[in-house]
Amino acid sequence: MKKILFGSVLIGSLLFSNGSYAQSTELGIGLGGMVYRGDLSEYIDLLNLRPGGVIFLKRNYSPVWAVRAAFTAGRITANQERYNDAMARYNELSFSSWLYEGSLTAEINYFNFRDKYNRPKVTLYLFGGLAGFYSTPVPSPEPAQGNLIKFAIPFGLGVKAMVGKRTNLGFELGARKTFNDMLDGASDVDPATGIQRGYRYDDDWYYFTGISISYIITKIPCPYTYDGF
């Protein structure tokens, strides 16, 4: 917990600090899909993919890195009836839930895609940070444990391109490592029957992938001539 708090304070201080580079602030939206992996689906099953969306505010500090605050929402679901293993055939559990996430992440660009001398104006990037999410599985065998705000570690990669002086397009693949085994409402054994339903020490994951468009709403000039922004 101390490491999480320290990381949050560090990222927050960087978000509002002033550097010697030109800076810009972007407002963006994105659409894509969300999928879950856990006790009811032990691998990423694209048949469980459901719509999701994101809105974000990003501060670019240099051609190399930026900080992004985002709100993401989507639906996660799974149904064991489709899987051919002993536990799935016996339990035949299913769930469906809306998931809401707030996150703060740092982005690291491979190339200065805003430099007017670079062609094409495209870069790969990595991102990672901290997120809090809320989800209530329906039906939830253990609702008291399934509807609390939890922490996750979001990370992934993407590609973005500058398509105008102030407009960017992006595509992103992102994973969320949770510290919770109740996204699906099933963990360990059924308290009523004693039947194994999941694995207590195998935390659930969820993923979001999508396309985005953003617009640079403000620019802070550099104190010297610089063509990067």
KOLNUKE-883717 format. One record per residue (C-alpha): residue in three letters; x, y, z. Coordinates in steps of 0.001 Angstrom, whole numbers, plus 500000, padded with zeros to 6 digits. Each point is the difference from the previous one (the first is absolute). Last residue first. Example, Ala and Ser with C-alpha at 12.3 -4.5 7.8 and 13.67 -1.06 7.14 Angstrom:
// KOLNUKE-883717
SER513670498940507140
ALA498630496560500660
//
This chain:
// KOLNUKE-883717
PHE504930520267469709
GLY503522498796499110
ASP500982503109498037
TYR501862501809502789
THR501004503639500191
TYR500697501044503582
PRO497778500677503010
CYS497787497123498809
PRO496425500948499275
ILE497178498556502111
LYS497369498542497683
THR496338499418500704
ILE497124497933498537
ILE502022497417498075
TYR497338497663498587
SER499697496276500517
ILE498637497035498063
SER499974496466501307
ILE499924496386498865
GLY499455497063502304
THR501234497273502275
PHE499072499405503621
TYR500996497011502101
TYR498908498445503278
TRP501829497776502451
ASP498908497848502942
ASP502242498876502843
ASP500935496303500334
TYR500530499436503730
ARG496379499134500814
TYR499564497593497098
GLY496450499491498825
ARG496698498232500472
GLN500895496950502140
ILE496850498498501526
GLY499466500437503754
THR496230500160499431
ALA498916503191501794
PRO503387501717500360
ASP500748499410496283
VAL503759499475499841
ASP503003502181499005
SER498908503133498158
ALA497010500900497868
GLY498414503441499666
ASP501564500457496535
LEU502099503037500913
MET500523498373503405
ASP503606498801499976
ASN501614503337500860
PHE503458501510499698
THR499383501059496403
LYS502420500007497056
ARG498429502101497271
ALA501088499491496395
GLY500056502508497136
LEU500223499880496210
GLU499773503457498425
PHE499275501646496645
GLY500427503741499573
LEU499049503021497893
ASN501338503476500745
THR498664503478499144
ARG501562503428500651
LYS502128500746496919
GLY498303497165498160
VAL500214496222499604
MET502593499321502725
ALA500283496269500481
LYS499767497667502950
VAL501002496391500676
GLY499369498036503143
LEU501402498080502891
GLY498901498600503325
PHE499653500629503705
PRO497260500490502602
ILE500713498931503604
ALA496767499471501904
PHE498419501188503246
LYS496538499147501303
ILE496735501817500713
LEU497561497523501557
ASN497095498134498406
GLY501041496354499946
GLN500824499208503601
ALA496545500688501461
PRO498445498627496812
GLU501243496412500577
PRO498128497823497472
SER499859503008497638
PRO497498499792497160
VAL500941502516498814
PRO503559501067500891
THR500342503462501604
SER502948502045498740
TYR501920503064501134
PHE503549500833498934
GLY503068501861501253
ALA503010500396497757
LEU503784500464500226
GLY502673500444497352
GLY501376498594496761
PHE500452500995496367
LEU502146499043497025
TYR500157501838496685
LEU500398499414496260
THR500302503107497885
VAL498574501493496812
LYS500547503280498129
PRO501470498275496943
ARG502264501772499437
ASN501959502158502445
TYR500932503615499148
LYS496838501472501536
ASP500852498365503336
ARG496739498845501561
PHE500820496292499626
ASN502997500286502306
PHE500632496269500088
TYR499818497165502550
ASN497421501708502199
ILE499656499299503737
GLU496534500484501500
ALA499295500416503725
THR496700498879501512
LEU497307501266502355
SER496816497944500033
GLY496296500067500795
GLU498081496835499186
TYR496359498977499751
LEU498986496376499350
TRP496507498896499027
SER499336496376500789
SER498956496664498544
PHE500371496620501670
SER499878496310499244
LEU500449496738501880
GLU499591496571498407
ASN501177498340503249
TYR500521496387498936
ARG500924500468496343
ALA502261502943500880
MET501792498069502732
ALA500583496958497773
ASP501240501856496940
ASN498341500581496626
TYR499185503694500002
ARG496914501558498404
GLU497718499486502999
GLN502486501936502121
ASN498504503350499011
ALA501990503240500192
THR499329503749500093
ILE501615503416500199
ARG498312503280499038
GLY501675503334499482
ALA501025503292501556
THR503289501903499955
PHE500827503334501645
ALA503460501330499238
ALA502848502146501351
ARG503037499933497707
VAL503623500999500599
ALA502420500569497116
TRP503469498930498899
VAL502598500164497241
PRO499174503048497858
SER499754501969503261
TYR497519500778502755
ASN496798498951498261
ARG496988500270502336
LYS497108497686499194
LEU496306500170500844
PHE497982496877499319
ILE496618498567499066
VAL499641496247499530
GLY497551497529498524
GLY498966496375500181
PRO498125497428497956
ARG500143496274500923
LEU502514497245499196
ASN498978496660501522
LEU500213498236496625
LEU503566501325499903
ASP500942497516502727
ILE503157501070501811
TYR500884496912502047
GLU498821498418503254
SER496390501078499555
LEU497751499489503026
ASP502843500176502534
GLY501633503004498364
ARG500409501892496733
TYR497730502907498992
VAL499466501899496753
MET499381503637499112
GLY499499501413496516
GLY500605503238498162
LEU499081503654499797
GLY502160503000500826
ILE499750503615501077
GLY502578502756500269
LEU501044503287501577
GLU503642500943499532
THR502252502396501927
SER503257501314498597
GLN503460500758501279
ALA503096501620498523
TYR503006498730501868
SER501774501710502920
GLY497807498292502573
ASN497070501094502158
SER498480497601502530
PHE496314499153500223
LEU500102496453498645
LEU503421499347501481
SER498633500607503486
GLY497100497651499330
ILE502315497281498715
LEU502128500214503138
VAL497005500166502352
SER498422496945498362
GLY503284498061500099
PHE500483500756503694
LEU496435498908500775
ILE500458496732498083
LYS503365499324501661
LYS498513500640503438
MET497130497577499199
//
